[in-house]
Structure formats: C-alpha cells, structure tokens
Amino acid sequence: MSKNPVTRRQFLSYTLTGVGGFMAAGMLMPMLRFAIDPVLQVKASGDFKMTDKKIADITAEPVRVDFEYDQVDAWYESKVTNSAWVYKDDSGEIVALSPICKHLGCTVNWKGSDKHPDMFYCPCHGGLYEKNGKNVPGTPPRGPLDAYPTQEKDGFLMLGTPIENPFVKK
Ligand code: FES
C-alpha cells in the first residue's frame, strides 16, 4: 500500500478540474479567435479601387466617375459607393477630385450653378471651387477639394484614398 494514497475525493476533484478546464478551453478558443481575428488580419494599405472609366475616354471636361468596392470594417462587410470628378489637365495629367465639400461635407457638382460656369458648386451653402479644386475665397469652404491618387490598369482608371490636393499651390 502507498504511503500517500490519493483519496477518492482528490481523484474526483483532479478529474473534474481537468475535464472542466478542457471543455472550457474548447468553448473559449473559438470565441477568442472570433474576437481578435479581424484585428490580426493584415490590411492592404493604400490600395487602389478599379473604376469602369477608360483612360482614353478622359478629356479636359470633368466627368463624374462612380465606383463601388467591398469594405471590411472589423466584423462588418459592406459595399461602398464613391465618386470622383475626373479630367485631364493641360499637361495631360489625370486629375481626380473628391466631390466632398470641405465646408460641411455636401456633394459638389461641376457646373452645378448657371451663375458660375466652369466651377465646382456646392448647393448646400453656395461653396465654389476652381477646376483644380481650389476653394474660392469668400465662399464657405476653407480648403481645396481632396484629390484621389490615380493609377492605370489595363487601360482603366484606378483610384486610391483621397489625399490633400496636390494641384493647388499654397
Ligand atoms: S457644405 Fe458645401 S458650402 Fe457648405
């Protein structure tokens, strides 16, 4: 007979603790993984979104280009629709401006006002921008429209995340 026998109570206690811990780990691991998995996934930064606008079709006249992409925000996936005003400047460089007014975020339109041809017009409070996105002094916006970085793929326009307008000299 052993000098330190395990009592029936101790045996049951060890066994139940072990089995209980194993079962708890089995339940908690999927929950933990679900909780932190989206955070651990590597996000593509600075990625460009494809549009259906052919580079060859872009002229000196700004046109609205709508584009759609899937957005993953942690656990929530959704379709996002964005727009850009796109044209070629005098040197042939593609300009893609955000339509989001820098006053309070309304949507600006090219030639949106008969009184101000060849300008972007914001209907909310009469904001005006020049063709390159520069805000017109004396109107509500306090800064130029943001601009999308652009790329070409297979002859089509791709747009990045809007940045501070590089076409407006300070
Ligand atoms: S939101 Fe555009 S002028 Fe106010």
Backbone and ligand atoms as CSV (ligand in chain L), in Angstrom:
chain,resi,resn,atom,element,x,y,z
A,1,MET,N,N,0.832,-1.195,0.000
A,1,MET,CA,C,0.000,0.000,0.000
A,1,MET,C,C,0.869,1.248,0.000
A,2,SER,N,N,0.514,2.294,-0.834
A,2,SER,CA,C,1.290,3.526,-0.904
A,2,SER,C,C,1.161,4.331,0.377
A,3,LYS,N,N,2.261,5.155,0.631
A,3,LYS,CA,C,2.210,5.980,1.839
A,3,LYS,C,C,1.304,7.186,1.654
A,4,ASN,N,N,1.165,7.686,0.373
A,4,ASN,CA,C,0.319,8.845,0.108
A,4,ASN,C,C,-0.792,8.476,-0.865
A,5,PRO,N,N,-1.699,7.748,-0.425
A,5,PRO,CA,C,-2.752,7.348,-1.361
A,5,PRO,C,C,-3.619,8.538,-1.747
A,6,VAL,N,N,-4.045,8.538,-2.985
A,6,VAL,CA,C,-4.970,9.574,-3.445
A,6,VAL,C,C,-6.360,9.163,-3.015
A,7,THR,N,N,-6.977,10.068,-2.313
A,7,THR,CA,C,-8.310,9.726,-1.838
A,7,THR,C,C,-9.302,9.803,-2.992
A,8,ARG,N,N,-10.433,9.208,-2.774
A,8,ARG,CA,C,-11.467,9.250,-3.807
A,8,ARG,C,C,-11.886,10.707,-4.073
A,9,ARG,N,N,-11.947,11.505,-3.013
A,9,ARG,CA,C,-12.339,12.912,-3.160
A,9,ARG,C,C,-11.320,13.684,-4.007
A,10,GLN,N,N,-10.016,13.437,-3.741
A,10,GLN,CA,C,-8.966,14.115,-4.512
A,10,GLN,C,C,-9.007,13.677,-5.980
A,11,PHE,N,N,-9.174,12.369,-6.192
A,11,PHE,CA,C,-9.220,11.860,-7.564
A,11,PHE,C,C,-10.358,12.521,-8.345
A,12,LEU,N,N,-11.539,12.574,-7.723
A,12,LEU,CA,C,-12.680,13.204,-8.399
A,12,LEU,C,C,-12.426,14.689,-8.644
A,13,SER,N,N,-11.810,15.346,-7.672
A,13,SER,CA,C,-11.523,16.770,-7.814
A,13,SER,C,C,-10.554,17.020,-8.966
A,14,TYR,N,N,-9.455,16.253,-9.044
A,14,TYR,CA,C,-8.495,16.416,-10.133
A,14,TYR,C,C,-9.144,16.123,-11.483
A,15,THR,N,N,-9.888,15.041,-11.535
A,15,THR,CA,C,-10.501,14.635,-12.796
A,15,THR,C,C,-11.496,15.682,-13.291
A,16,LEU,N,N,-12.362,16.132,-12.386
A,16,LEU,CA,C,-13.368,17.127,-12.795
A,16,LEU,C,C,-12.714,18.455,-13.179
A,17,THR,N,N,-11.659,18.827,-12.462
A,17,THR,CA,C,-10.964,20.076,-12.805
A,17,THR,C,C,-10.349,19.964,-14.195
A,18,GLY,N,N,-9.704,18.836,-14.459
A,18,GLY,CA,C,-9.074,18.638,-15.765
A,18,GLY,C,C,-10.081,18.638,-16.893
A,19,VAL,N,N,-11.145,17.855,-16.713
A,19,VAL,CA,C,-12.179,17.770,-17.764
A,19,VAL,C,C,-12.866,19.121,-17.940
A,20,GLY,N,N,-13.149,19.773,-16.825
A,20,GLY,CA,C,-13.811,21.087,-16.893
A,20,GLY,C,C,-12.929,22.103,-17.602
A,21,GLY,N,N,-11.643,22.115,-17.290
A,21,GLY,CA,C,-10.715,23.039,-17.948
A,21,GLY,C,C,-10.621,22.766,-19.435
A,22,PHE,N,N,-10.577,21.479,-19.820
A,22,PHE,CA,C,-10.504,21.100,-21.230
A,22,PHE,C,C,-11.741,21.583,-21.975
A,23,MET,N,N,-12.910,21.372,-21.364
A,23,MET,CA,C,-14.153,21.798,-22.012
A,23,MET,C,C,-14.237,23.312,-22.109
A,24,ALA,N,N,-13.798,24.006,-21.049
A,24,ALA,CA,C,-13.833,25.475,-21.077
A,24,ALA,C,C,-12.916,26.006,-22.164
A,25,ALA,N,N,-11.726,25.413,-22.307
A,25,ALA,CA,C,-10.801,25.846,-23.356
A,25,ALA,C,C,-11.409,25.606,-24.729
A,26,GLY,N,N,-12.101,24.471,-24.890
A,26,GLY,CA,C,-12.737,24.156,-26.164
A,26,GLY,C,C,-13.805,25.168,-26.540
A,27,MET,N,N,-14.484,25.715,-25.535
A,27,MET,CA,C,-15.520,26.718,-25.808
A,27,MET,C,C,-14.912,28.114,-25.986
A,28,LEU,N,N,-13.899,28.434,-25.208
A,28,LEU,CA,C,-13.349,29.789,-25.221
A,28,LEU,C,C,-12.461,30.073,-26.437
A,29,MET,N,N,-11.759,29.067,-26.929
A,29,MET,CA,C,-10.825,29.315,-28.042
A,29,MET,C,C,-11.530,29.862,-29.287
A,30,PRO,N,N,-12.638,29.231,-29.731
A,30,PRO,CA,C,-13.313,29.810,-30.911
A,30,PRO,C,C,-13.820,31.224,-30.647
A,31,MET,N,N,-14.308,31.475,-29.412
A,31,MET,CA,C,-14.798,32.820,-29.094
A,31,MET,C,C,-13.646,33.830,-29.119
A,32,LEU,N,N,-12.514,33.432,-28.582
A,32,LEU,CA,C,-11.349,34.318,-28.562
A,32,LEU,C,C,-10.862,34.589,-29.977
A,33,ARG,N,N,-10.837,33.532,-30.771
A,33,ARG,CA,C,-10.394,33.698,-32.157
A,33,ARG,C,C,-11.348,34.613,-32.917
A,34,PHE,N,N,-12.663,34.404,-32.711
A,34,PHE,CA,C,-13.649,35.263,-33.369
A,34,PHE,C,C,-13.451,36.725,-32.961
A,35,ALA,N,N,-13.102,36.932,-31.686
A,35,ALA,CA,C,-12.968,38.297,-31.170
A,35,ALA,C,C,-11.753,39.010,-31.741
A,36,ILE,N,N,-10.636,38.325,-31.887
A,36,ILE,CA,C,-9.420,39.044,-32.282
A,36,ILE,C,C,-8.995,38.811,-33.719
A,37,ASP,N,N,-9.620,37.877,-34.417
A,37,ASP,CA,C,-9.182,37.550,-35.769
A,37,ASP,C,C,-9.178,38.741,-36.722
A,38,PRO,N,N,-10.267,39.544,-36.775
A,38,PRO,CA,C,-10.232,40.667,-37.716
A,38,PRO,C,C,-9.127,41.665,-37.400
A,39,VAL,N,N,-8.794,41.783,-36.140
A,39,VAL,CA,C,-7.753,42.734,-35.755
A,39,VAL,C,C,-6.381,42.247,-36.225
A,40,LEU,N,N,-6.200,40.932,-36.246
A,40,LEU,CA,C,-4.900,40.372,-36.600
A,40,LEU,C,C,-4.681,40.284,-38.104
A,41,GLN,N,N,-5.777,40.379,-38.871
A,41,GLN,CA,C,-5.622,40.257,-40.315
A,41,GLN,C,C,-4.876,41.458,-40.870
A,42,VAL,N,N,-3.990,41.184,-41.817
A,42,VAL,CA,C,-3.210,42.261,-42.425
A,42,VAL,C,C,-4.094,43.033,-43.385
A,43,LYS,N,N,-4.136,44.325,-43.205
A,43,LYS,CA,C,-4.942,45.172,-44.074
A,43,LYS,C,C,-4.079,45.700,-45.220
A,44,ALA,N,N,-4.660,45.683,-46.420
A,44,ALA,CA,C,-3.949,46.279,-47.544
A,44,ALA,C,C,-4.030,47.790,-47.407
A,45,SER,N,N,-2.916,48.451,-47.348
A,45,SER,CA,C,-2.943,49.898,-47.178
A,45,SER,C,C,-2.651,50.561,-48.512
A,46,GLY,N,N,-3.302,51.712,-48.711
A,46,GLY,CA,C,-3.070,52.446,-49.929
A,46,GLY,C,C,-3.508,51.696,-51.176
A,47,ASP,N,N,-4.468,50.808,-51.040
A,47,ASP,CA,C,-4.881,50.040,-52.211
A,47,ASP,C,C,-5.757,50.883,-53.116
A,48,PHE,N,N,-5.713,50.559,-54.397
A,48,PHE,CA,C,-6.453,51.307,-55.397
A,48,PHE,C,C,-7.704,50.544,-55.801
A,49,LYS,N,N,-8.769,51.301,-56.048
A,49,LYS,CA,C,-10.043,50.704,-56.457
A,49,LYS,C,C,-10.223,50.877,-57.963
A,50,MET,N,N,-10.688,49.824,-58.591
A,50,MET,CA,C,-10.905,49.848,-60.039
A,50,MET,C,C,-12.188,50.617,-60.372
A,51,THR,N,N,-12.142,51.391,-61.427
A,51,THR,CA,C,-13.351,52.048,-61.936
A,51,THR,C,C,-13.617,51.505,-63.344
A,52,ASP,N,N,-14.777,51.849,-63.878
A,52,ASP,CA,C,-15.065,51.415,-65.254
A,52,ASP,C,C,-14.780,52.535,-66.252
A,53,LYS,N,N,-13.951,53.500,-65.817
A,53,LYS,CA,C,-13.628,54.630,-66.702
A,53,LYS,C,C,-12.352,54.337,-67.489
A,54,LYS,N,N,-12.471,54.350,-68.815
A,54,LYS,CA,C,-11.296,54.132,-69.657
A,54,LYS,C,C,-10.437,55.393,-69.649
A,55,ILE,N,N,-9.148,55.198,-69.503
A,55,ILE,CA,C,-8.225,56.333,-69.507
A,55,ILE,C,C,-8.366,57.126,-70.814
A,56,ALA,N,N,-8.523,56.404,-71.920
A,56,ALA,CA,C,-8.600,57.050,-73.235
A,56,ALA,C,C,-9.836,57.937,-73.364
A,57,ASP,N,N,-10.850,57.672,-72.538
A,57,ASP,CA,C,-12.092,58.449,-72.645
A,57,ASP,C,C,-12.068,59.725,-71.795
A,58,ILE,N,N,-11.024,59.895,-70.998
A,58,ILE,CA,C,-10.962,61.072,-70.119
A,58,ILE,C,C,-10.513,62.282,-70.935
A,59,THR,N,N,-11.296,63.346,-70.817
A,59,THR,CA,C,-10.994,64.574,-71.572
A,59,THR,C,C,-10.707,65.712,-70.595
A,60,ALA,N,N,-10.644,66.908,-71.119
A,60,ALA,CA,C,-10.391,68.080,-70.286
A,60,ALA,C,C,-11.645,68.515,-69.531
A,61,GLU,N,N,-12.778,67.926,-69.856
A,61,GLU,CA,C,-14.045,68.274,-69.195
A,61,GLU,C,C,-14.269,67.331,-68.010
A,62,PRO,N,N,-14.391,67.845,-66.794
A,62,PRO,CA,C,-14.614,66.967,-65.642
A,62,PRO,C,C,-15.905,66.155,-65.787
A,63,VAL,N,N,-15.795,64.854,-65.536
A,63,VAL,CA,C,-16.970,63.977,-65.528
A,63,VAL,C,C,-16.987,63.219,-64.211
A,64,ARG,N,N,-18.191,62.910,-63.774
A,64,ARG,CA,C,-18.336,62.171,-62.515
A,64,ARG,C,C,-18.130,60.677,-62.765
A,65,VAL,N,N,-17.237,60.085,-61.990
A,65,VAL,CA,C,-16.975,58.644,-62.086
A,65,VAL,C,C,-17.391,58.010,-60.763
A,66,ASP,N,N,-18.398,57.133,-60.834
A,66,ASP,CA,C,-18.831,56.398,-59.630
A,66,ASP,C,C,-18.144,55.039,-59.616
A,67,PHE,N,N,-17.742,54.613,-58.452
A,67,PHE,CA,C,-17.115,53.283,-58.347
A,67,PHE,C,C,-17.526,52.640,-57.031
A,68,GLU,N,N,-17.513,51.312,-57.045
A,68,GLU,CA,C,-18.029,50.541,-55.912
A,68,GLU,C,C,-16.977,49.526,-55.465
A,69,TYR,N,N,-16.903,49.306,-54.162
A,69,TYR,CA,C,-15.959,48.291,-53.667
A,69,TYR,C,C,-16.461,47.727,-52.340
A,70,ASP,N,N,-15.897,46.556,-51.984
A,70,ASP,CA,C,-16.250,45.918,-50.709
A,70,ASP,C,C,-15.389,46.502,-49.602
A,71,GLN,N,N,-16.026,46.810,-48.488
A,71,GLN,CA,C,-15.291,47.356,-47.342
A,71,GLN,C,C,-15.473,46.423,-46.150
A,72,VAL,N,N,-14.369,46.074,-45.519
A,72,VAL,CA,C,-14.420,45.248,-44.316
A,72,VAL,C,C,-14.009,46.115,-43.140
A,73,ASP,N,N,-14.959,46.320,-42.219
A,73,ASP,CA,C,-14.692,47.118,-41.032
A,73,ASP,C,C,-14.801,46.188,-39.828
A,74,ALA,N,N,-13.660,45.606,-39.448
A,74,ALA,CA,C,-13.613,44.593,-38.395
A,74,ALA,C,C,-14.529,43.440,-38.771
A,75,TRP,N,N,-15.703,43.330,-38.157
A,75,TRP,CA,C,-16.583,42.188,-38.420
A,75,TRP,C,C,-17.660,42.511,-39.438
A,76,TYR,N,N,-17.742,43.766,-39.882
A,76,TYR,CA,C,-18.845,44.193,-40.729
A,76,TYR,C,C,-18.360,44.396,-42.159
A,77,GLU,N,N,-18.984,43.682,-43.095
A,77,GLU,CA,C,-18.633,43.829,-44.507
A,77,GLU,C,C,-19.761,44.561,-45.223
A,78,SER,N,N,-19.376,45.516,-46.062
A,78,SER,CA,C,-20.410,46.268,-46.763
A,78,SER,C,C,-19.892,46.716,-48.122
A,79,LYS,N,N,-20.827,47.085,-48.987
A,79,LYS,CA,C,-20.485,47.648,-50.295
A,79,LYS,C,C,-20.486,49.165,-50.161
A,80,VAL,N,N,-19.439,49.787,-50.671
A,80,VAL,CA,C,-19.324,51.237,-50.588
A,80,VAL,C,C,-19.328,51.803,-52.004
A,81,THR,N,N,-20.096,52.869,-52.199
A,81,THR,CA,C,-20.084,53.566,-53.483
A,81,THR,C,C,-19.458,54.937,-53.285
A,82,ASN,N,N,-18.461,55.249,-54.083
A,82,ASN,CA,C,-17.802,56.545,-54.020
A,82,ASN,C,C,-17.818,57.199,-55.395
A,83,SER,N,N,-17.484,58.470,-55.410
A,83,SER,CA,C,-17.458,59.205,-56.672
A,83,SER,C,C,-16.211,60.068,-56.748
A,84,ALA,N,N,-15.856,60.411,-57.964
A,84,ALA,CA,C,-14.753,61.339,-58.200
A,84,ALA,C,C,-15.092,62.177,-59.424
A,85,TRP,N,N,-14.585,63.411,-59.438
A,85,TRP,CA,C,-14.676,64.244,-60.640
A,85,TRP,C,C,-13.342,64.129,-61.352
A,86,VAL,N,N,-13.376,63.620,-62.577
A,86,VAL,CA,C,-12.135,63.246,-63.266
A,86,VAL,C,C,-11.990,64.023,-64.578
A,87,TYR,N,N,-10.774,64.507,-64.830
A,87,TYR,CA,C,-10.460,65.141,-66.120
A,87,TYR,C,C,-8.953,65.118,-66.324
A,88,LYS,N,N,-8.524,65.533,-67.530
A,88,LYS,CA,C,-7.093,65.686,-67.814
A,88,LYS,C,C,-6.756,67.167,-67.825
A,89,ASP,N,N,-5.660,67.518,-67.142
A,89,ASP,CA,C,-5.272,68.938,-67.130
A,89,ASP,C,C,-4.504,69.285,-68.408
A,90,ASP,N,N,-4.007,70.526,-68.477
A,90,ASP,CA,C,-3.364,70.997,-69.708
A,90,ASP,C,C,-2.152,70.165,-70.104
A,91,SER,N,N,-1.489,69.562,-69.109
A,91,SER,CA,C,-0.306,68.753,-69.417
A,91,SER,C,C,-0.666,67.284,-69.668
A,92,GLY,N,N,-1.962,66.972,-69.646
A,92,GLY,CA,C,-2.400,65.604,-69.900
A,92,GLY,C,C,-2.443,64.743,-68.663
A,93,GLU,N,N,-2.129,65.341,-67.495
A,93,GLU,CA,C,-2.156,64.571,-66.253
A,93,GLU,C,C,-3.604,64.398,-65.786
A,94,ILE,N,N,-3.888,63.205,-65.291
A,94,ILE,CA,C,-5.249,62.936,-64.822
A,94,ILE,C,C,-5.458,63.545,-63.448
A,95,VAL,N,N,-6.544,64.302,-63.322
A,95,VAL,CA,C,-6.930,64.897,-62.042
A,95,VAL,C,C,-8.226,64.223,-61.603
A,96,ALA,N,N,-8.238,63.704,-60.379
A,96,ALA,CA,C,-9.452,63.061,-59.838
A,96,ALA,C,C,-9.739,63.694,-58.486
A,97,LEU,N,N,-10.802,64.481,-58.436
A,97,LEU,CA,C,-11.119,65.233,-57.225
A,97,LEU,C,C,-12.258,64.582,-56.446
A,98,SER,N,N,-12.129,64.651,-55.140
A,98,SER,CA,C,-13.219,64.184,-54.280
A,98,SER,C,C,-14.397,65.143,-54.406
A,99,PRO,N,N,-15.628,64.621,-54.441
A,99,PRO,CA,C,-16.788,65.510,-54.529
A,99,PRO,C,C,-17.252,66.024,-53.167
A,100,ILE,N,N,-16.528,65.681,-52.116
A,100,ILE,CA,C,-16.952,66.048,-50.758
A,100,ILE,C,C,-16.524,67.481,-50.437
A,101,CYS,N,N,-17.516,68.339,-50.245
A,101,CYS,CA,C,-17.258,69.748,-49.935
A,101,CYS,C,C,-16.494,69.867,-48.620
A,102,LYS,N,N,-15.503,70.774,-48.614
A,102,LYS,CA,C,-14.671,70.927,-47.423
A,102,LYS,C,C,-15.307,71.854,-46.386
A,103,HIS,N,N,-16.549,72.287,-46.646
A,103,HIS,CA,C,-17.246,73.073,-45.623
A,103,HIS,C,C,-17.923,72.112,-44.655
A,104,LEU,N,N,-19.029,71.516,-45.072
A,104,LEU,CA,C,-19.746,70.593,-44.186
A,104,LEU,C,C,-20.039,69.248,-44.850
A,105,GLY,N,N,-19.353,68.955,-45.938
A,105,GLY,CA,C,-19.420,67.600,-46.482
A,105,GLY,C,C,-20.513,67.317,-47.492
A,106,CYS,N,N,-21.164,68.335,-48.042
A,106,CYS,CA,C,-22.134,68.069,-49.104
A,106,CYS,C,C,-21.384,67.649,-50.373
A,107,THR,N,N,-22.136,67.293,-51.411
A,107,THR,CA,C,-21.526,66.847,-52.663
A,107,THR,C,C,-21.489,67.989,-53.667
A,108,VAL,N,N,-20.312,68.255,-54.194
A,108,VAL,CA,C,-20.178,69.342,-55.160
A,108,VAL,C,C,-20.389,68.804,-56.567
A,109,ASN,N,N,-20.805,69.703,-57.470
A,109,ASN,CA,C,-21.059,69.326,-58.863
A,109,ASN,C,C,-20.333,70.279,-59.805
A,110,TRP,N,N,-19.796,69.706,-60.883
A,110,TRP,CA,C,-19.165,70.533,-61.902
A,110,TRP,C,C,-20.268,71.262,-62.673
A,111,LYS,N,N,-20.117,72.567,-62.829
A,111,LYS,CA,C,-21.126,73.405,-63.478
A,111,LYS,C,C,-22.474,73.260,-62.781
A,112,GLY,N,N,-22.419,73.160,-61.457
A,112,GLY,CA,C,-23.650,72.979,-60.684
A,112,GLY,C,C,-24.471,74.245,-60.566
A,113,SER,N,N,-23.901,75.369,-60.955
A,113,SER,CA,C,-24.628,76.640,-60.892
A,113,SER,C,C,-24.470,77.375,-62.218
A,114,ASP,N,N,-25.601,77.841,-62.771
A,114,ASP,CA,C,-25.541,78.589,-64.033
A,114,ASP,C,C,-24.759,79.886,-63.876
A,115,LYS,N,N,-24.757,80.422,-62.664
A,115,LYS,CA,C,-24.053,81.697,-62.441
A,115,LYS,C,C,-22.540,81.517,-62.425
A,116,HIS,N,N,-22.093,80.299,-62.212
A,116,HIS,CA,C,-20.647,80.059,-62.086
A,116,HIS,C,C,-20.228,78.906,-62.988
A,117,PRO,N,N,-20.211,79.149,-64.312
A,117,PRO,CA,C,-19.792,78.083,-65.221
A,117,PRO,C,C,-18.317,77.774,-65.016
A,118,ASP,N,N,-17.921,76.564,-65.338
A,118,ASP,CA,C,-16.530,76.129,-65.217
A,118,ASP,C,C,-16.025,76.183,-63.782
A,119,MET,N,N,-16.916,75.857,-62.861
A,119,MET,CA,C,-16.531,75.757,-61.452
A,119,MET,C,C,-17.288,74.612,-60.805
A,120,PHE,N,N,-16.726,74.112,-59.729
A,120,PHE,CA,C,-17.461,73.158,-58.891
A,120,PHE,C,C,-18.305,73.979,-57.924
A,121,TYR,N,N,-19.569,73.566,-57.795
A,121,TYR,CA,C,-20.511,74.317,-56.969
A,121,TYR,C,C,-21.119,73.405,-55.915
A,122,CYS,N,N,-21.156,73.874,-54.695
A,122,CYS,CA,C,-21.803,73.120,-53.620
A,122,CYS,C,C,-23.168,73.749,-53.338
A,123,PRO,N,N,-24.262,72.997,-53.528
A,123,PRO,CA,C,-25.592,73.582,-53.396
A,123,PRO,C,C,-26.002,73.874,-51.955
A,124,CYS,N,N,-25.303,73.315,-50.998
A,124,CYS,CA,C,-25.751,73.479,-49.606
A,124,CYS,C,C,-25.632,74.916,-49.113
A,125,HIS,N,N,-24.465,75.531,-49.321
A,125,HIS,CA,C,-24.264,76.897,-48.835
A,125,HIS,C,C,-23.564,77.763,-49.881
A,126,GLY,N,N,-23.626,77.338,-51.134
A,126,GLY,CA,C,-23.042,78.146,-52.211
A,126,GLY,C,C,-21.527,78.089,-52.284
A,127,GLY,N,N,-20.919,77.022,-51.846
A,127,GLY,CA,C,-19.460,76.905,-51.940
A,127,GLY,C,C,-19.002,76.795,-53.386
A,128,LEU,N,N,-17.879,77.410,-53.693
A,128,LEU,CA,C,-17.335,77.370,-55.050
A,128,LEU,C,C,-15.884,76.902,-55.027
A,129,TYR,N,N,-15.539,76.144,-56.072
A,129,TYR,CA,C,-14.160,75.675,-56.246
A,129,TYR,C,C,-13.777,75.848,-57.700
A,130,GLU,N,N,-12.500,76.207,-57.917
A,130,GLU,CA,C,-11.993,76.260,-59.291
A,130,GLU,C,C,-11.840,74.838,-59.833
A,131,LYS,N,N,-11.484,74.741,-61.115
A,131,LYS,CA,C,-11.415,73.427,-61.767
A,131,LYS,C,C,-10.415,72.492,-61.094
A,132,ASN,N,N,-9.312,73.054,-60.565
A,132,ASN,CA,C,-8.312,72.197,-59.912
A,132,ASN,C,C,-8.668,71.882,-58.450
A,133,GLY,N,N,-9.855,72.347,-58.018
A,133,GLY,CA,C,-10.318,72.053,-56.666
A,133,GLY,C,C,-10.036,73.142,-55.657
A,134,LYS,N,N,-9.406,74.237,-56.098
A,134,LYS,CA,C,-9.076,75.334,-55.168
A,134,LYS,C,C,-10.358,76.041,-54.726
A,135,ASN,N,N,-10.513,76.193,-53.440
A,135,ASN,CA,C,-11.708,76.871,-52.928
A,135,ASN,C,C,-11.644,78.362,-53.250
A,136,VAL,N,N,-12.798,78.911,-53.602
A,136,VAL,CA,C,-12.866,80.327,-53.960
A,136,VAL,C,C,-13.045,81.148,-52.685
A,137,PRO,N,N,-12.122,82.090,-52.425
A,137,PRO,CA,C,-12.238,82.912,-51.219
A,137,PRO,C,C,-13.579,83.665,-51.198
A,138,GLY,N,N,-14.118,83.799,-50.000
A,138,GLY,CA,C,-15.397,84.492,-49.863
A,138,GLY,C,C,-16.573,83.541,-49.876
A,139,THR,N,N,-16.328,82.267,-50.194
A,139,THR,CA,C,-17.391,81.248,-50.090
A,139,THR,C,C,-17.049,80.349,-48.893
A,140,PRO,N,N,-18.030,79.613,-48.388
A,140,PRO,CA,C,-17.832,78.897,-47.109
A,140,PRO,C,C,-16.646,77.931,-47.021
A,141,PRO,N,N,-16.314,77.152,-48.069
A,141,PRO,CA,C,-15.223,76.180,-47.886
A,141,PRO,C,C,-13.905,76.840,-47.505
A,142,ARG,N,N,-13.182,76.218,-46.587
A,142,ARG,CA,C,-11.927,76.788,-46.091
A,142,ARG,C,C,-10.688,76.115,-46.681
A,143,GLY,N,N,-10.912,75.142,-47.573
A,143,GLY,CA,C,-9.761,74.474,-48.173
A,143,GLY,C,C,-10.148,73.843,-49.493
A,144,PRO,N,N,-9.147,73.445,-50.290
A,144,PRO,CA,C,-9.429,72.812,-51.587
A,144,PRO,C,C,-10.005,71.416,-51.452
A,145,LEU,N,N,-10.679,70.983,-52.509
A,145,LEU,CA,C,-11.179,69.598,-52.546
A,145,LEU,C,C,-10.004,68.624,-52.468
A,146,ASP,N,N,-10.185,67.519,-51.774
A,146,ASP,CA,C,-9.159,66.473,-51.751
A,146,ASP,C,C,-9.042,65.856,-53.140
A,147,ALA,N,N,-7.934,65.171,-53.356
A,147,ALA,CA,C,-7.701,64.535,-54.662
A,147,ALA,C,C,-7.375,63.062,-54.474
A,148,TYR,N,N,-7.835,62.257,-55.422
A,148,TYR,CA,C,-7.513,60.823,-55.403
A,148,TYR,C,C,-6.176,60.595,-56.117
A,149,PRO,N,N,-5.277,59.823,-55.525
A,149,PRO,CA,C,-4.139,59.333,-56.316
A,149,PRO,C,C,-4.699,58.436,-57.415
A,150,THR,N,N,-4.079,58.461,-58.582
A,150,THR,CA,C,-4.600,57.676,-59.709
A,150,THR,C,C,-3.565,56.672,-60.218
A,151,GLN,N,N,-4.054,55.595,-60.782
A,151,GLN,CA,C,-3.228,54.593,-61.450
A,151,GLN,C,C,-3.993,54.091,-62.657
A,152,GLU,N,N,-3.258,53.466,-63.564
A,152,GLU,CA,C,-3.894,52.861,-64.731
A,152,GLU,C,C,-3.688,51.357,-64.694
A,153,LYS,N,N,-4.731,50.611,-65.013
A,153,LYS,CA,C,-4.589,49.162,-65.125
A,153,LYS,C,C,-5.413,48.695,-66.319
A,154,ASP,N,N,-4.744,48.069,-67.255
A,154,ASP,CA,C,-5.399,47.550,-68.461
A,154,ASP,C,C,-6.234,48.618,-69.165
A,155,GLY,N,N,-5.737,49.857,-69.126
A,155,GLY,CA,C,-6.429,50.936,-69.819
A,155,GLY,C,C,-7.541,51.579,-69.031
A,156,PHE,N,N,-7.755,51.112,-67.786
A,156,PHE,CA,C,-8.826,51.681,-66.961
A,156,PHE,C,C,-8.240,52.459,-65.779
A,157,LEU,N,N,-9.039,53.388,-65.293
A,157,LEU,CA,C,-8.610,54.251,-64.183
A,157,LEU,C,C,-8.820,53.548,-62.846
A,158,MET,N,N,-7.795,53.642,-61.998
A,158,MET,CA,C,-7.917,53.168,-60.617
A,158,MET,C,C,-7.696,54.353,-59.691
A,159,LEU,N,N,-8.439,54.359,-58.571
A,159,LEU,CA,C,-8.365,55.480,-57.637
A,159,LEU,C,C,-7.961,54.998,-56.247
A,160,GLY,N,N,-7.075,55.775,-55.615
A,160,GLY,CA,C,-6.623,55.442,-54.265
A,160,GLY,C,C,-7.440,56.166,-53.211
A,161,THR,N,N,-6.880,56.315,-52.050
A,161,THR,CA,C,-7.547,57.015,-50.951
A,161,THR,C,C,-7.280,58.516,-51.082
A,162,PRO,N,N,-8.336,59.356,-50.979
A,162,PRO,CA,C,-8.139,60.804,-51.176
A,162,PRO,C,C,-7.077,61.390,-50.242
A,163,ILE,N,N,-6.304,62.303,-50.813
A,163,ILE,CA,C,-5.242,62.987,-50.065
A,163,ILE,C,C,-5.407,64.493,-50.238
A,164,GLU,N,N,-4.577,65.254,-49.545
A,164,GLU,CA,C,-4.587,66.707,-49.695
A,164,GLU,C,C,-4.287,67.048,-51.158
A,165,ASN,N,N,-5.017,68.021,-51.685
A,165,ASN,CA,C,-4.957,68.346,-53.117
A,165,ASN,C,C,-3.562,68.822,-53.535
A,166,PRO,N,N,-2.875,68.049,-54.402
A,166,PRO,CA,C,-1.523,68.452,-54.819
A,166,PRO,C,C,-1.544,69.420,-56.011
A,167,PHE,N,N,-2.719,69.677,-56.566
A,167,PHE,CA,C,-2.806,70.525,-57.747
A,167,PHE,C,C,-2.982,71.999,-57.387
A,168,VAL,N,N,-3.204,72.273,-56.119
A,168,VAL,CA,C,-3.400,73.648,-55.660
A,168,VAL,C,C,-2.140,74.084,-54.934
A,169,LYS,N,N,-1.522,75.139,-55.477
A,169,LYS,CA,C,-0.302,75.681,-54.837
A,169,LYS,C,C,-0.703,76.543,-53.639
A,170,LYS,N,N,0.057,76.371,-52.555
A,170,LYS,CA,C,-0.269,77.156,-51.343
A,170,LYS,C,C,0.395,78.529,-51.394
L,1,FES,S1,S,-21.337,72.106,-47.290
L,1,FES,FE1,FE,-20.570,72.907,-49.128
L,1,FES,S2,S,-20.732,75.022,-48.869
L,1,FES,FE2,FE,-21.447,74.224,-47.003
